[in-house]
Amino acid sequence: MSKTHYEFKPWNVGRWIVWSLFAIVLAVAPLLFTSNLSVTMLTQMGIAIIACLSYNILLGQGGMLSFGHAVYTGLGSYVAIHALNAVSDGQWPIPVSLIPVVGGFAGLFFAVLFGYVTTKKAGTPFAMITLGMAELVFAMSLMFSDFFGGEAGVSGNRVVGEPFMGITFGPPVQVYYLIAVYTFVCVALMFAFTRTPLGRILNAVRDNPERVEFIGYNTQKVRYLAFMIAGFFAGIAGGLGAINFEIVTAEVVGAARSGGYLLFTFLGGATFFFGPIIGGVLMVLAAVLLSELTKAWLLYLGLIFLFMVMYAPGGIASLIMMNLRVASFGRLREIWVSYVVLGVAAVLVLLGAGSMVEMIYHLQLNAALGDTVKYLGVELDTRAGTTWFGAVFVTLTCLGVFEIARRQFAAQWSAIQTDIEKEIKRRETE
């Protein structure tokens, strides 16, 4: 039966607002944070967002725990820097702005090559195979110096050819806007992928692969296709990194880089699309700012990861969404006092534990510099018993307060969730 009238599907106004705000933030960020450090951090955040989102196609969307995602960002960087040098030598007539796409196709190529083997298995075997691939590529990066440049790496120059409309990509802010454009487009494309039939069936493979096989889908082929898509976007992130830093070393394919993608994607929240965006921002803040504040930053990062696994395994994004759900039912005001107590106790625990960490670090590695260490503007005497007693007392006392408040909050939270479920059922019966 033919339709006698037109039907208009209303626009998703909320989604348009979110994407518009995202574009505005990318556009005005360097105008608000104008220092060289800020622009550098914003540039790296854009690259990290693409890399973490591409990793989340595997982890969050497909349930594939990979320990070798840096292989595809790193090899994308290497191919991109060689392409940049070819452009500088006049061998390739392509603009510098398209070099990241070359890196993307390089990541896609290696994902096709390696992914055929790694996606043959799922679960723990998949994770172990990706780890083996990562170690293999890292070893090759030190052996084949003609391509990888050995320990010195491969350098390039992004200022190539005649300026286009005054754009030379020499100033860091011009590089930022190039990366911002790629970030917006790649984030939009990866979000669109989650809404495709392939993206939906990938979620099904993650949740119940046996049922997916039963209805006629080849789960290995689904994982393989997703692996290639993730490799493509990872290669773009690598290509942007090559343009930004103008040098690529073996570190970009190392295990530490792959571990960073895993850690910060998890911290941001792998179960929500915007979680890896948060993770990418945190990744740069930790690597740039936290590493400048203390040399023991990796220890703090490990402790934060430990506490997140224990108390918020869904990551920061899950905390945001759970509280938005409570707020939508008007119950958030009932727990704000508990949040204040938990927050203050947690900060004091971190301060106390941090003072002990800094004193131990100073005694072990910097004892020749004296007995005092400066911590958050306060000088601590590492040889004084009162200093250690105070740090231990504050840490243990506030930890006890935190645990008591956490248990009370857990009971209060459980009661609120029960009431919300009852309210939802009541609304469904109306």
N, C-alpha and C positions, 0 to 999 in steps of 0.2 A: 504494500500500500504506500503510495507516494505521499510525501508531506505537503501540506497545503500552506504551510507557513515556515518562516525561518526561525531557528532557535539560536539564541546568542548565549554562549557560555561566559559567565561573568569572569572578569579578571581576578586573579589572586592578588588582591591589593597588598596584603601583608608581605607577600614574596617580592613584589615590585619595590616596596618600601625598603626591605632588607637589602636587596641588591643595589638600590640607589644609594643607600647609606654606605654600603661597602665601597662603591665607586668613589663617593665623596671623600671617605676617609683616606683612600689611596691617593686621591688628588691633592688633598690639603695637608697631608701629614708632613711633607718636607717644608711647608710654609709655616707650620707651627713649631716644628723642631728643626731649627736651622743650622745647628752646629755640625761640624764635620763628623763627629762621633755619631750624632743622631741620624744623619743621612746614611752613614755606613751601616748602622744597625737596622734601619728601615729597609735598606737594600737587601741585607742578609735575611731579614724576616720574610720578605717576599719569596726568596729562593727556598727558605726552609718550609714555608707554607705549601708550596708546590710539591716539595719532596715528601713531606709528611702526609699530605693528602694522597699522593700516588702510592705511598706505602700502605695507607689505610684501605685502598682498594683490595689489597691482599689480606690484611689483618682484620679490619672491621667489617668489610663487605663480604669477603670470602672465607674468613676464618682460617687463613693461611699464615702461620707464624714463620716469617722469613728472617734469617740471620744474615742475609747477604744483599740487602737492598742497595747498599752503597756501590755494589758492582755496576749497577745500571746508571746511577747518577755519576759515578766516577768515570766509567768508560764513555759516557756521553760527554763529560768534560774533556777527556783526552781527544776524542774525535773533533769536538768543537774547537779546541785550541789549535789543532792541526789545520782545521778548515780556516780559522782566523789567520794563521800564518800563510796559508795558500792564497788567501785574499790579499794579504799584505805584499806577497810576491807577484801579484798580478795573474796568478794561475786560475783563480775562480772569480768570475764576474758576478758575485752576489753581495748584497749589502750586509753590513755588520749586524743589522737588526734581525736578519734571518739566520744568523749563526746558531741561536738556540734551537731552531727547528732542525738543523743538521744534527745537533746533539740529541734531539728527540728521536729522530730516525735511527741514530746509532744505538740509543737505548732500546728501541724497538727491535733492531736487528739482533742484538745480543740476547734480548728476552726471547725472541723466536728460537735462537740457537740453544740457549741454556734452559729455557722454560720447557722445551719438549722433554727434557730429562727430569727436571725437578718436579714437574706437575704429574708425573707418572704415579707418585705417591701423595698421600695426604697425611695430615696430623704430624706426629713426631718424625716419621721418616722424611717428610717434606722439609721440616726445619733442619734436620741433620744434613740433607743434601744441599740446601742453600748455604749452610755453614761451610761445607766442603768446597762448594763453588767459590765462595768468598775467599777462602784461604788459597785456593788455586790461583785465582786472578791476582791476589795480592803478591803471591810468590812470583808470578809472571811479570808483575810490574817492576820487580827488582832485577829480573833476569834479562828481559828484552829492552835494553836501553835505547835502541833505535826508535822505538815507538813511545815508550814510557819515559824516556829521559833519565833513567836511573834515579838516584837519590835526589838529584838536583831538580828533576821534573822538566816540564816543557813550559816555556814562557812565550808570551805574544804581546801584540800591541793592538788595542782596540781602536785607536785613532788612525783610520785608514781612509784614503781617498779624499775627494772633495766634500766639504760640508754640505749637507742637505738641509736647506732652510735654517742654516746656522747651527745644525746639530752635528757635533763631531764625536760625541760620547767620551770626550775628554773630561769635562766636569762631572763629579760624582752624581750631581742632581739629575743630569741627563740620563745617566745609567739607571738611576732609581726609577725614573718615569718609564724607561723601556721595560724594566723588570715589573713595574706596577701594571703595565698593560698586559704583559704575559701572565702575571698573577691573576688578574681579573678574568681573562679569557680562559685560562686553564682551570681555575676554580669553577667557572660556569660550566665548562665542558665536563668536568668530573662530576659535578652535581647532576647534570643532564644524564650522564651515564647511569647514575643510581636510579633514574626513573625509566630506563629502557627495559625491554624484556630480558636482555642479557643481565643487566644489573639485578633485576628481581630474581631471576633463576639462580644467580650467584649467591644471593641471600639464602635461597632455598638449599643450595648445596652446602652452605655453611651450617644451616640449622638441622637438616635431615637429608644427608646424601643418599641414603637407602631409598627413601620415597621418591627422590628425583630420578634415580635409576629405574624405579618401578614404573614411572609414567613415561619413560622412553628417552630421557636425556642422558648424554654421555658426560658424566661429572668431570672426567679428565679433560675433555675438550672445553668445558665451561671454565675450569680453572686455568687452562692454557690461554684462552682468549683474554681472560681477565689479567693474567700475568703479562701478556704482551701490551695491553693498554697501560698497565702500571709502569712497565718498562719505558714506554714512550714518554709519559709525563715525567718520569724520573730523569730521562735523558734531557728533557727541556730544562729541568732544574739544574742539571749538571752543566749544560751549555750556558745558562745565565751565570753560573758561578765562574766559568772560564772567562767570560767577558768582564765580570766584576773584578776578579782578582788578577787577571792577566797572567796567571801561572797555575799550573796543575801539577801536583806531586803525588807520590804513591799513597799519601795519607787519605786521599779522597776515595780509595777503594778498600781502606782498612776496616778491620772489625770494629774499631771505636766509632766510626761514622755510622755503620749499620746499627750498632747498639744504641747510638743516639737517636736514630729515627724510631727505633722500637720503643725506647724509654719515653720520649716526649710525645709520641703518638698515644701511648698508653696514658700518660699523665693528662693530656688534653682530653681524652675520652674517645676511644676507638668506636664506640657504639653509636655515636652521633656524627653527622657530617661535619659540623663546625668544630668538633673536638680537636682534630689535627691542626686546625688553624690556630687554636689556642696553644697547642703543643709547639708549633713552629715559632710562635712569638716567644714562648718560654725558653725554647732551645737557644735562641740568640741572646736573650737576657742572661741566661746562665753562662754561656760560653764567653760573652763579652764583659758584662758587668760583674757577675758574681766571681769570675776568675780574677778580676782586678781587685776585688775587695779582700779576697783571701786565697792563699795558695792551697788550702784544703777544701776547695769548692766541690771537688768530686765526692768527697766524703759527705758533705751536706746534701749533695744531690742524691746520693745513695740512700741517706736517711729519709729524705722527703719521699723518694720512691717507695721505700719500705712502709712508711706510714700511709701512703695513698693505697697501697695494695691491701693493707690491713683494714683501713677504715672507709675508704672510698674507691673500691675496685673499678667503678665505672668511670673514674676520672673526673676532671673539673666540669666537663660538659654535663655529666649525669647529675652532679650536685646542683648545677644551675637549673636543669630541667625539672628535677624533683621539687625544688623550692618554688619554681614558677607554677607547678601543679598545685602545691599547697596554697600559694598566694591566690590562684584563680578561684579557690573555694573560700577565701577570706580567713584562712587559719594561720597565716604566717605571723601575725602579730602576737600569737600565743607563745611563740618559741623564740622571740628575738632576745629575751633576757638570757636564755640558755646559750644562744649564739655568742652573746657578749662575754659570758663567763668562760665558755670554751675557747674563744678567741684570745682573751687575755691570758688564760692559763697556758695555752699552746705557745704564745709568744714568749712568755716567761720561761717555759721549759726550753725553748730553742735558745734563748739568751744564755741561760745557765749552762746548757750542754755545749753551746758554742764557745763560751769562755774556757771550759775545760779542754775542748778540742784545740783551741788556739794555744793554750799554755803547754799542752802535751807536744804539739807540733813545734813550738818554740824550743822546748827542752831537748827534743830529739834532733832538730836540724839547725836551729839558730842559736844555740846556747852561747856561742862565742860573741854574740852581739849584746850580751848582758842578761840580767835576771828579769827585766821587765819587758812586757809586751803590751802594745797598745791595742785595745779592743773596743770598737765603737766610741773612740775618743777618750776612753778611760785606760789608765796604765795599771796593769795587773802584775803583781810581784809573784813570779812563778816559784820562788823559794819560800814564800810565806805560807804557813799552815792555815792562817785565817782566810786567806784568799781561796784556797782549795775547799775549806769547810763551807765558806759562803756559797761557792758555786754548786757544791754538792747539795747543800741544804735547799737552795732555791730550786734546783732541778727536781729533786725528789719530792719536795713539798708541793710544788705546782703540778708535778706529774700525778700525785695523788688526788689533788683537787680536780684535775682534768678528767681522771678516770671516774670519780664520783659524779661529776657533772655529765659525763658522757653516758653513764648508765641511766641517770634520770632523764636525760634527753632522749635516749633510745626508747624508754617506756612511753614518754610523751609523744614522740614521733609515731610509734606503733599505734597508739590510740587515735591519733589524728588520721592516719592512713585507713584505719578501720572505719572511722566515721565517714571518710571520703568515699570509700567503697559502698557503704550503705546509701549515701546520698546519690551516687551514680545509679545504683539499682532502683532507687525510688524514682528518679527522673525517667528511667527507661520504662517503668510501669505506667507512667502518666499518659 
